[in-house]
Structures are given as structure tokens and as C-alpha cells.
Amino acid sequence: MFEITSHSPEETKRIAAAVGGLLLPGDLVNLSGELGAGKTLFVKGLAGALDIPEEMVTSPTFSILNEYEGTGVLLYHFDFYRLGSERELENIGFQDYFYGSGISVVEWGDLFPEHLPDDRLDVVMEKTGPQARRLSFSGFGERGRHIAEQVRRLLSVHPGH
């Protein structure tokens, strides 16, 4: 695990774009943090790296899933906040997306951790000021750890930070 501090929304989007540039079809990023921590903003930055205009990216709070098409890749943007049960989760067919040929980003995936793939990148976002955020990155599984290490190197974060 490593942490990085973002001092502005623009910096958060740049960090997310760095992550987005490393993702491949089949990858999953799980975003968690309190309301207003910047999860959807992070997805906007990530989408930009996939040639998806950030103005197209909106919170899927009520629709549960938004799909975006980038250059040669599909981005599936989930928001589990309003899901009340595992049955609702299963009804959206999440496994078809998680284990399909697109890239999945899940907001509030920590509400259903047992349904997240073993291979993934978790990003926890914490408010540390009006614009500042602490982003903690953890990779799970071989691919998740590889992505986390690539992100750490790309953002020049020294081990142990």
C-alpha cells in the first residue's frame, strides 16, 4: 500500500489519468471514501486517459451503471451506494462486466467486498482539507499488485509512503 496527497481537483484528475493509462481490459478499480471525497472526479480523470471526454462521465448513483466507450476500450462505471442487497447486485449482472472485456470502476465497492474480484486495485479517498485528498492505493492479486506498483513508480512515490 502507498499513499499520495492531492491538493486540488485538477491534481486528483491527473493522478487518476496516470492510473487510467495503465489499465487493460479485464481490470477493476474499486473506489471508496465518504460522500464528496471525489470518487466520480477520479473516474473523470481515469476516463480521460481512455479517450473518453470527462464531461460524459456522471455519477451512476441512480442508474447503478454507466457505460462509456473509449478508443478501443469500454469503461463500466458502477456505483453500489444505493444497492440494498446482494440480490439487487446480482440483478444488474455485475459478473458479466467484472469478468468481461472492459475496464470496470466501482464506487462504494466496499459495501459488497465479497463480490469484488480477487485481482483489483483499491483506492481509498479521504478528505484532508477543502480541496485536498489523501489517496491510498492497494493492489490485490497478481494483476492488482502489478498495477499498484506501476502507479507508485509513475507517480514517484517512494516505498513506505
N, C-alpha and C positions, 0 to 999 in steps of 0.2 A: 504494500500500500504506500502511496505517496500523496502529498497534498500540495496544492498551489493556490495562491490567493489572486483573485481577480479584483481589480479596483474600479471597474466600470462595466456597464453592459456591453460596450464595444469589445473590451478585453475578454469577457466571457464568450462572446461570439467567436473571437479569434482562437481561443483555446478549443472551443467546440469544433471549429473548422479544421484544426490540426487533427483532432480525433476522427472527424469525418473522412479526411484524406487517407486514413489508414484502414478504413473498414472495407470488408469484402461481403459479397452476397452470403447469407447464412449467419452473419454476425449479429449479436444482440447487445444493446447498451441499455442498462437499467438505471434510470434516474430517480433519485429520491431526495427529499427535502421538504421543508414546510411550504405551505402556500406562499407564493410570491418569492420563492428562492431563485427563480429563473430557469426552471426546467424547460419551459416552452422556448424561451430565449436561446437556451443551449441547443435545442433542436433546430432552430432557425440557422444558427451558425454551422451546425453539422450539415444541414441540408444544402447550404451554400457551397460546401466543398463537393457536393454531389451534383452541382449544376442545377439545383432546384431553387428558384427565386424565393428568398426568405419571406417576401410578402405573401406567398402562397401558404406558408406554414401557420396554422392556427391551432389553438388548443383543442384536442378532441374530447374535452370533458363530457360533452353531452352525446357526441356521436360514438365515443369509445375508441374509434379507429379512423384515422385519416391516411389515405394512400397518396403518395407523390411519386411522379416519375422523373428521374434524373437522366443524365446521359448514360444509357446502358444499365441503369440500376433502378430498382423500385425501393422506396423507403416507406416502411409501415410504422406509423406513429400512433402508439396506444396510450390511453390514459385510463388507468384502473381505478381512479378515485371514486367514481360513482357506482362501481360494481359492488353489489351487496352479498354475493355468494359465489361459490365455485361453479354452481350451475350456470349463472349468468356469464361467467368467464368461458365456460365450455361452449355456451351457445354462440359465442362470437367466432368460434373455430380458431382460437389463438394458435393452436399447434400447427395448423396449416401454414400460418405466417412465420412462426418462430423457426420452423424447420424447413421452410421453403427456400426460394431462390432470391429473396430480397433481403434488405437490411432492416432489422426491427429496432425501434427505440421505444421503451416503455417508461411512462411516467407513473409513479406510485406502484411499481412492480413489487415493492417490499410488502404490499398488502397480501400478495399471493406468492410468497417466496418458493414454495414447494413446486410451483408450476413454471418457474424460470429455468431455462436450460442450464446445465452444469457449466458449459462454456459460455462466458459472457464477461462484459466489462461493467462494473458497477461504479456509478458516480454519485456521491452524496454531496449535495449543495447546502451550505449553511450561510445564512445572513450574518455578516460580521460588521456591517455598517449600512448606511442608506443605499449605497451603490456596491459595496464590497461583498464578495462572496468567497468562502473557503470551499474549494472543490477537492474532495478526497477520491482517489482512483484506486480500485481494487480489481484485479483480474482473477477470474475463476476458470479452471480448466486450462488445458494447454493453450488454446487459442486466446482466451481471455487474458492469461498472463503475458502472452506474447504482445497483444495489443497494448496492455498497460505499460510494458517495458518500452515499446516503441514510443508511446505518448510521453513517458518520462524523459527519454532521450531527446525527443523532438522539442520538448519544452525546456530542456536543460535543467531538469530538477535533479539535484544530487541525491543519491540513495540515503535513506533515513530521514528525508524531509517530507 
